[in-house]
Amino acid sequence: MRVLDLARIAFVGTAAIAALSSAARAADFDDDQRVCSQPGVGADVRIVVCTRQIESGRLEGAGLAVPYNSRGFAYREKSDVDHAIADFSQAIQLNPKYTFAWFNRGKTYADKKDLDHAVADYSEAIKLDPNNIDAYYLRGKAYLAKKDYDGAIADYNHLIEGNPKIAAAVYNDRGVAYTNKNDIDRAIADYSQAIQLDPKDAQAYTNRALMYQAKGDLDHAIADFTQTIALKPSFGLYYSRAIAYRDKRDYDDAIADYSKAIEINPKQLDLIHNRAAAYRHKGDFRSAMADYTREIELDPKLWAAFFSRGHLAVLTGALPEGMADLTKAAELSPGNAYVALSIEIASRHSNAASRLVDASKQLDMKSWPAPVVQFYLGQLTPEALMTAANSGDAAARMNQTCGANYYIGEYYLWQGKKDDARRLFALAAKDDCRGDILALEGARAALKALDAKS
């Protein structure tokens, strides 16, 4: 009897242990399901757990699609886009109506810049769930990246029509699409709506500022750049506002913004170069020359800095230093006609021999200022030079006429015809001649020198 009891007890114990083991496995399986689909858990852990789910043999069909989708999501977090796409594709094969898998694969194709496949997957997600706002928005962004601006606008329109108070980002992105279609007024309207929805949207302010700038509405552009700088200052914003100030001919504020940008990025050559130009427009040649010196220290082969510094040195009477810089500029850019002409003028002022005949052999003699070179070589009359200057569009004619007046004025000065020279210098020294800064500066310097000798 005792033996039978012991056998019975042993049998019951084994069964209980088996039941407990089965229950534990079920609990482990349920835990794996939770962990596999829990984004807060690390991606590597989820990949292991989801793989265990996939290989458990306990799931099939639509049920098996879930861990494939979740593992794909984890792979995407790790930027392993190929494995992610493979898993999302498997989930779609197992369950073709699995909206999330289509949507997630679309996002991963977008990560790969495979925009055609991204659009196709977002479209399938929308077909399965017409209320999928995220799919519409991301498809709009994909269209935007594809430069299909009409497609992007259509998706953003759908979102806005369904909810006029939708996220500011939708209006901002539609504004970008309109910007690229050169529909500036609609772009401004959308950026304004984005700002109304989110008054701290720095990007919308920046975008609207650029549109105002494109329209020539510089006051509004500056106001928006100022607002953006208050929200999120950067060297690029200071630079952009400086350009707006420059276009307004507010050179003091332009210089202040260039200086702030240079403090942030002290080796940005175009910032230094533009600040030098602003100093020149103010007539502060000393500060401009200091900036050109700074450029040369950063890039000893920058011909334009040598040229500009040399040009200003000549205008301020430092002929030897100016000639040295202009000669260096000619070495670095031997085919530049403006450099050759500046050397010719400096040579005349210092009673040095002309170099223009040799220099002209390397110049493009088919476009402006080639006629000036020909004039100085005795191949054109003053009247013929003025006729050559009166060609091209209105802006070109203005700039070339200003230049012709200055260069002919220099020629008359060499001939001792001071009254004729003064008359032409006065024409080249007008504010309208800012398009040819070399002629304007040269003419004003020449007039100053003539007045000093009177």
C-alpha positions as MATLAB code, in Angstrom:
seq = 'MRVLDLARIAFVGTAAIAALSSAARAADFDDDQRVCSQPGVGADVRIVVCTRQIESGRLEGAGLAVPYNSRGFAYREKSDVDHAIADFSQAIQLNPKYTFAWFNRGKTYADKKDLDHAVADYSEAIKLDPNNIDAYYLRGKAYLAKKDYDGAIADYNHLIEGNPKIAAAVYNDRGVAYTNKNDIDRAIADYSQAIQLDPKDAQAYTNRALMYQAKGDLDHAIADFTQTIALKPSFGLYYSRAIAYRDKRDYDDAIADYSKAIEINPKQLDLIHNRAAAYRHKGDFRSAMADYTREIELDPKLWAAFFSRGHLAVLTGALPEGMADLTKAAELSPGNAYVALSIEIASRHSNAASRLVDASKQLDMKSWPAPVVQFYLGQLTPEALMTAANSGDAAARMNQTCGANYYIGEYYLWQGKKDDARRLFALAAKDDCRGDILALEGARAALKALDAKS';
ca = [
       0.000    0.000    0.000;
       2.792    2.345    0.881;
       4.540    1.581   -2.406;
       1.398    2.383   -4.383;
       0.926    5.628   -2.488;
       4.478    6.643   -3.242;
       4.003    5.883   -6.940;
       0.823    7.910   -6.974;
       2.526   10.793   -5.285;
       5.383   10.630   -7.817;
       2.914   10.644  -10.718;
       0.983   13.631   -9.367;
       4.230   15.584   -8.801;
       5.420   15.085  -12.377;
       2.112   16.222  -13.795;
       2.120   19.295  -11.620;
       5.637   20.171  -12.690;
       4.669   19.723  -16.364;
       1.632   21.966  -15.858;
       3.715   24.575  -14.108;
       6.313   24.444  -16.898;
       3.615   24.878  -19.546;
       2.162   27.826  -17.654;
       5.616   29.384  -17.382;
       6.180   29.034  -21.112;
       2.813   30.666  -21.782;
       3.717   33.508  -19.427;
       7.091   33.884  -21.142;
       5.359   33.981  -24.533;
       2.956   36.677  -23.331;
       5.861   38.667  -21.899;
       7.696   38.373  -25.203;
       4.664   39.695  -27.033;
       4.552   42.739  -24.775;
       8.292   43.415  -24.984;
       8.433   42.857  -28.751;
       5.915   45.635  -29.379;
       7.093   48.038  -26.662;
       9.082   50.955  -28.208;
      10.454   52.020  -24.816;
      12.608   48.884  -24.648;
      15.996   48.972  -26.343;
      16.035   48.042  -30.042;
      18.562   45.218  -29.627;
      16.468   43.590  -26.881;
      13.315   43.866  -28.960;
      15.016   42.301  -31.979;
      15.998   39.265  -29.867;
      12.541   38.957  -28.308;
      10.663   39.466  -31.602;
      12.900   36.850  -33.257;
      11.987   34.433  -30.471;
       8.310   35.159  -31.156;
       8.740   34.597  -34.897;
      10.594   31.307  -34.357;
       8.266   30.021  -31.607;
       5.983   28.240  -34.067;
       2.996   29.470  -32.107;
       2.043   32.231  -34.561;
       0.929   32.174  -38.147;
      -0.729   34.411  -40.762;
      -1.809   37.831  -39.506;
      -0.639   36.933  -36.006;
       2.898   36.284  -37.249;
       2.877   39.591  -39.152;
       2.864   41.500  -35.854;
       6.314   40.483  -34.561;
       7.771   40.946  -38.057;
       6.424   44.518  -38.076;
       7.696   45.143  -34.544;
      11.141   43.744  -35.342;
      11.257   45.875  -38.492;
      10.459   48.884  -36.340;
      13.389   48.020  -34.050;
      15.737   47.572  -37.012;
      14.669   50.987  -38.318;
      15.531   52.544  -34.962;
      19.022   51.143  -35.440;
      19.136   52.624  -38.979;
      19.394   49.093  -40.370;
      17.002   49.966  -43.155;
      17.524   46.870  -45.307;
      16.610   44.462  -42.506;
      13.729   46.746  -41.556;
      12.316   46.743  -45.091;
      12.683   42.952  -45.285;
      10.667   42.531  -42.070;
       7.959   45.001  -43.071;
       7.704   43.251  -46.436;
       7.279   39.886  -44.692;
       4.580   41.368  -42.470;
       2.764   42.698  -45.559;
       3.018   39.307  -47.278;
       1.498   37.652  -44.227;
      -1.198   40.299  -43.872;
      -1.720   42.518  -46.967;
      -4.180   44.667  -45.017;
      -1.711   45.492  -42.262;
      -1.778   49.302  -42.466;
       1.058   49.848  -40.003;
       3.424   47.629  -41.986;
       2.768   49.574  -45.191;
       3.182   52.856  -43.326;
       6.390   51.756  -41.578;
       7.912   50.434  -44.769;
       7.068   53.737  -46.469;
       8.934   55.620  -43.734;
      11.914   53.316  -44.118;
      12.002   53.756  -47.891;
      11.954   57.504  -47.212;
      14.953   57.000  -44.905;
      16.724   55.412  -47.885;
      15.682   58.328  -50.129;
      13.759   55.807  -52.220;
      10.902   58.244  -52.593;
       8.946   56.427  -55.295;
       8.575   53.335  -53.111;
       7.842   55.536  -50.089;
       4.979   57.277  -51.921;
       3.606   53.936  -53.100;
       3.571   52.518  -49.558;
       2.026   55.634  -48.021;
      -0.634   55.489  -50.730;
      -1.438   51.882  -49.830;
      -1.647   52.818  -46.150;
      -4.066   55.630  -47.043;
      -6.147   53.258  -49.167;
      -6.452   50.907  -46.176;
      -7.057   53.756  -43.722;
      -8.318   56.960  -45.395;
      -8.140   58.737  -42.019;
      -4.420   58.099  -41.611;
      -3.273   61.697  -41.126;
       0.367   60.724  -40.662;
       0.427   58.872  -43.973;
      -0.986   61.904  -45.807;
       1.537   64.189  -44.154;
       4.559   61.985  -44.832;
       3.442   61.336  -48.396;
       3.255   65.111  -48.803;
       6.824   65.389  -47.517;
       7.923   62.641  -49.908;
       6.279   64.472  -52.818;
       8.052   67.639  -51.642;
      11.409   65.836  -51.659;
      10.594   64.467  -55.142;
       9.903   68.046  -56.275;
       6.344   67.004  -57.093;
       4.991   70.202  -55.576;
       1.457   69.754  -56.887;
       1.284   66.295  -55.312;
       2.543   67.696  -52.007;
       0.057   70.565  -52.083;
      -2.815   68.161  -52.783;
      -1.964   66.107  -49.689;
      -1.530   69.180  -47.499;
      -4.824   70.565  -48.819;
      -6.563   67.332  -47.798;
      -5.171   67.606  -44.279;
      -6.028   71.289  -43.897;
      -9.549   70.908  -45.301;
     -10.209   68.174  -42.767;
      -8.840   70.232  -39.877;
      -7.995   73.938  -40.418;
      -6.142   74.005  -37.066;
      -3.858   71.126  -37.991;
      -0.199   71.313  -36.962;
       1.769   74.380  -38.059;
       4.210   72.053  -39.847;
       1.578   71.282  -42.502;
       1.153   74.964  -43.368;
       4.903   75.467  -43.278;
       5.513   72.555  -45.645;
       2.769   73.671  -48.010;
       4.397   77.088  -47.923;
       7.661   75.433  -49.001;
       5.831   73.803  -51.913;
       4.362   77.152  -52.969;
       7.804   78.726  -52.579;
       9.251   76.214  -55.000;
       6.420   76.947  -57.421;
       7.362   80.641  -57.096;
       3.891   81.424  -55.745;
       5.254   83.885  -53.201;
       1.978   85.350  -51.934;
       0.477   81.937  -51.164;
       3.734   80.887  -49.514;
       3.640   83.965  -47.277;
      -0.002   83.253  -46.390;
       0.885   79.692  -45.344;
       3.922   80.725  -43.308;
       1.728   83.333  -41.606;
      -0.819   80.662  -40.732;
       1.935   78.438  -39.350;
       3.120   81.339  -37.178;
      -0.429   82.004  -35.973;
      -0.742   78.375  -34.901;
       2.733   78.314  -33.372;
       4.167   81.776  -32.595;
       7.505   80.153  -31.726;
       7.943   78.426  -35.080;
      11.366   79.835  -35.981;
      11.467   78.054  -39.330;
       8.186   79.613  -40.449;
       9.484   83.082  -39.563;
      12.689   82.404  -41.513;
      10.798   81.089  -44.530;
       8.438   84.047  -44.529;
      11.366   86.454  -44.190;
      12.969   84.955  -47.286;
       9.729   85.382  -49.217;
       9.397   89.010  -48.138;
      13.008   89.492  -49.197;
      12.244   87.966  -52.601;
       9.361   90.442  -52.982;
      11.641   93.335  -52.051;
       9.653   93.965  -48.866;
      12.814   94.414  -46.813;
      11.195   95.922  -43.712;
       8.974   92.883  -43.201;
      11.889   90.571  -44.020;
      14.070   92.239  -41.394;
      11.250   92.081  -38.831;
      10.876   88.333  -39.392;
      14.615   87.696  -39.279;
      14.714   89.663  -36.025;
      11.918   87.523  -34.580;
      13.721   84.343  -35.621;
      16.985   85.535  -34.102;
      15.158   86.158  -30.820;
      13.841   82.575  -30.919;
      16.892   80.766  -32.255;
      19.959   82.879  -33.069;
      22.447   81.522  -35.594;
      25.183   82.838  -37.823;
      23.030   82.080  -40.887;
      20.216   84.303  -39.605;
      22.552   87.174  -38.837;
      23.982   86.726  -42.324;
      20.527   86.745  -43.942;
      19.427   89.834  -42.027;
      22.705   91.550  -42.939;
      21.918   90.988  -46.624;
      18.475   92.524  -46.133;
      20.043   95.531  -44.417;
      22.591   95.753  -47.227;
      19.826   95.749  -49.849;
      18.194   98.611  -47.914;
      21.583  100.385  -48.020;
      21.552  100.375  -44.230;
      25.245   99.570  -44.112;
      25.758  100.204  -40.392;
      23.221   97.546  -39.399;
      24.511   95.248  -42.133;
      28.043   95.554  -40.753;
      26.781   94.898  -37.218;
      25.090   91.666  -38.347;
      28.055   90.544  -40.456;
      30.226   91.120  -37.388;
      27.952   88.977  -35.180;
      27.997   86.227  -37.795;
      31.792   86.450  -38.019;
      32.057   86.111  -34.231;
      30.172   82.818  -34.531;
      32.041   81.609  -37.626;
      35.306   83.591  -37.875;
      36.657   81.671  -40.875;
      33.686   82.129  -43.201;
      35.275   83.986  -46.098;
      32.093   85.237  -47.759;
      31.000   86.864  -44.494;
      34.266   88.786  -44.269;
      34.111   89.668  -47.957;
      30.548   90.977  -47.681;
      31.383   93.030  -44.606;
      34.286   94.555  -46.533;
      31.862   95.470  -49.331;
      29.554   97.156  -46.803;
      32.504   99.156  -45.450;
      33.298  100.198  -49.023;
      29.759  101.421  -49.597;
      30.191  103.577  -46.482;
      33.493  104.863  -47.817;
      35.401  103.247  -44.929;
      38.251  101.908  -47.052;
      40.574  101.316  -44.100;
      38.161   98.844  -42.454;
      37.465   97.202  -45.820;
      41.194   96.724  -46.439;
      41.571   95.178  -42.973;
      38.898   92.633  -43.899;
      40.630   91.832  -47.188;
      43.859   91.316  -45.243;
      41.975   88.909  -42.983;
      40.711   87.028  -46.044;
      44.233   86.751  -47.433;
      45.483   85.368  -44.115;
      42.798   82.677  -44.328;
      43.350   81.992  -48.047;
      46.634   83.306  -49.511;
      45.465   82.387  -53.022;
      42.279   84.461  -52.965;
      42.836   86.738  -55.958;
      39.700   88.799  -55.325;
      40.971   89.875  -51.893;
      44.335   90.943  -53.329;
      42.541   92.763  -56.147;
      40.125   94.599  -53.849;
      42.795   95.545  -51.337;
      45.087   96.713  -54.137;
      42.313   98.730  -55.777;
      41.547  100.525  -52.498;
      45.215  101.088  -51.778;
      45.602  102.859  -55.118;
      42.548  105.036  -54.392;
      43.975  106.044  -51.011;
      47.314  106.984  -52.519;
      49.307  103.935  -51.438;
      50.492  103.214  -54.976;
      53.420  100.835  -54.279;
      51.321   98.655  -51.948;
      48.398   98.788  -54.341;
      50.516   97.843  -57.335;
      51.994   94.906  -55.398;
      48.522   93.582  -54.572;
      47.210   94.102  -58.096;
      50.243   92.304  -59.518;
      49.579   89.364  -57.181;
      45.919   89.334  -58.250;
      47.025   89.220  -61.910;
      49.283   86.243  -61.154;
      46.405   84.401  -59.485;
      43.805   85.404  -62.097;
      45.687   86.242  -65.314;
      42.571   86.386  -67.481;
      40.716   89.025  -65.469;
      40.182   92.207  -67.471;
      39.258   94.333  -64.448;
      42.585   93.464  -62.801;
      44.421   94.379  -66.001;
      42.582   97.711  -66.216;
      43.274   98.545  -62.581;
      46.969   97.844  -63.131;
      46.897  100.115  -66.196;
      45.330  102.955  -64.193;
      47.772  102.470  -61.286;
      50.678  102.419  -63.748;
      49.531  105.685  -65.280;
      49.233  107.326  -61.852;
      52.724  106.166  -60.858;
      54.289  106.937  -64.247;
      55.183  103.258  -64.716;
      55.274  101.438  -68.028;
      52.009  100.016  -69.360;
      51.497   96.248  -69.160;
      48.195   96.194  -70.997;
      49.436   94.917  -74.376;
      50.891   91.762  -72.808;
      47.963   91.340  -70.417;
      45.400   91.613  -73.225;
      46.754   88.421  -74.819;
      45.209   86.434  -71.931;
      41.896   88.289  -71.754;
      38.480   87.397  -73.110;
      38.072   90.146  -75.684;
      34.485   89.275  -76.572;
      32.636   90.600  -73.539;
      32.628   93.661  -71.286;
      34.984   95.250  -70.223;
      36.944   94.187  -73.329;
      35.889   97.401  -75.159;
      37.590   99.409  -72.393;
      40.803   97.445  -72.954;
      40.523   98.136  -76.692;
      39.962  101.836  -75.971;
      43.088  102.026  -73.809;
      45.024  100.217  -76.536;
      43.930  102.896  -79.018;
      41.636  100.574  -80.953;
      38.375  102.402  -80.107;
      37.397  106.057  -79.834;
      35.571  107.407  -76.748;
      32.378  107.536  -78.833;
      32.793  103.914  -79.921;
      33.346  102.858  -76.311;
      30.125  104.574  -75.226;
      28.279  102.825  -78.064;
      29.669   99.455  -76.907;
      28.575  100.242  -73.338;
      24.994  100.787  -74.502;
      24.257   97.099  -75.055;
      22.540   94.322  -73.124;
      19.627   94.646  -70.694;
      18.838   97.812  -68.746;
      20.997   96.882  -65.727;
      23.946   95.974  -67.953;
      23.633   99.229  -69.909;
      23.578  101.246  -66.695;
      26.632   99.534  -65.193;
      28.603   99.596  -68.454;
      27.813  103.258  -69.063;
      28.980  104.104  -65.548;
      32.172  102.175  -66.184;
      32.739  103.804  -69.572;
      32.340  107.274  -68.061;
      34.928  106.472  -65.398;
      37.482  104.896  -67.742;
      37.138  107.670  -70.342;
      37.446  110.171  -67.493;
      40.766  108.579  -66.489;
      41.922  108.791  -70.103;
      41.039  112.503  -70.281;
      42.867  113.056  -66.998;
      46.018  111.542  -68.499;
      45.572  113.921  -71.442;
      45.380  116.895  -69.085;
      41.711  117.520  -69.958;
      40.599  118.017  -66.367;
      37.221  119.615  -67.112;
      36.185  116.774  -69.426;
      37.475  114.274  -66.886;
      35.591  115.948  -64.021;
      32.327  115.915  -66.021;
      32.575  112.177  -66.684;
      33.733  111.368  -63.148;
      30.663  113.196  -61.826;
      28.418  110.933  -63.924;
      30.209  107.768  -62.739;
      30.123  108.911  -59.091;
      26.310  108.950  -58.821;
      24.541  106.476  -56.526;
      22.958  104.908  -59.607;
      26.421  103.568  -60.447;
      26.670  101.279  -57.410;
      26.335   98.362  -59.795;
      29.924   99.058  -60.862;
      31.538   99.692  -57.490;
      35.016   99.973  -59.045;
      33.922  102.826  -61.308;
      31.950  104.572  -58.569;
      34.825  104.410  -56.072;
      37.383  105.386  -58.691;
      35.328  108.351  -59.877;
      34.697  109.633  -56.359;
      38.376  109.306  -55.457;
      39.348  111.129  -58.666;
      36.912  113.970  -57.954;
      38.281  114.283  -54.429;
      41.827  114.475  -55.761;
      40.839  117.088  -58.351;
      39.103  119.180  -55.703;
      42.185  118.980  -53.498;
      44.318  120.373  -56.348;
      41.891  123.177  -57.230;
];
